[in-house]
Amino acid sequence: MSEEQADTVIYTVEDGIAWVWFSRPAKRNAMSPKLNRRMMEVLDEIEYREDVGVLVLGGQGTAWSAGMDLKEYFRETEANGLRGVRKSQSESYGWFRRLRWFQKPTIAMVNGWCFGGGFGPLFACDLAICSQEAKFGLSEINWGILPGGGVTKVVVDLLSMRDAMWLTLTGDLIDGAQASAMRLVNECVPADQLESRTAEVARMLLQKNPVTLKFAKDAVRRVGLMTYDEAEDYLVRLQEAMNFHDKTEGRKEGIRQFIDEKSYKPGLGAYDKDRAKAQS
Ligand code: ACO
């Protein structure tokens, strides 16, 4: 039976959180061209929804994602020559990039298998929480290619050189606890706590000024390649741009609630953004 594109990624929005699911459990959520196209549509649909403050990316079934679909992404597109290959690459790289710079903070919630090309969306998400049942691997070496797309860059950016090299050359599987120790993910939790812990982290982010979240996540991704002086200059200007974009003037309100009202302590939590100037 042919697979409907709409079924390859599903989502719900609940209490400010968009729960987006890779949804090809029978194929271990391998990323096919249909899935890649559907994911871009989903990101389009939710990015600027006012009732979405955080995106969580999870996987249905036993996998988060078994990487690119070896049949539909590689073999079948190669049959269409260079045009086919480039088209499917642009579709997958396109939504990975879209997710990297997504307007809202994003959390990878890794429940199971995460292979090869799956490291692309893993890296694209700002934070990552995995289950103790999760298993990560760069299996490409096992069938004779380089880590898919930008994945070599992903592991070099995220990990130590030794760990990046180990995963790349051996194709060894690591479990959730190892992934957390290696800092491939922020946290590893028991499987039955994966969704509740992820929701808790998402709710923590929902308390923060949404304009600041977007500027802050972009800053972390961009400063890595800058010299210190370039970064300092960029960050000063970024803060000034943020002051312009935040029509609620949140930072003034944050100071007011602490200094004048004494209603919160910035060292211990966020100011009440719902009492800031209404957005225009
Ligand atoms: N591409 C295409 N189909 C896949 C993929 C994939 N990456 N992963 C799983 N499937 C399919 C299988 O072919 C199988 O299909 P079928 O039921 O029609 O025969 C189905 O999903 C279930 O797979 P099984 O292997 O039976 O599932 P199992 O739970 O035993 O194993 C595992 C899961 C370990 C993930 C295994 O499927 C696997 O090794 N997959 C390939 C992982 C991989 O190397 N990914 C990286 C690709 S390279 C890249 O991303 C750039």
Residues whose N, C-alpha, C, O or C-beta is under 5 A from the ligand:
A	BS01	ACO	A26 K27 R28 A30 A66 G67 M68 D69 L70 K71 W113 F115 G116 G117 G118 S139 G148
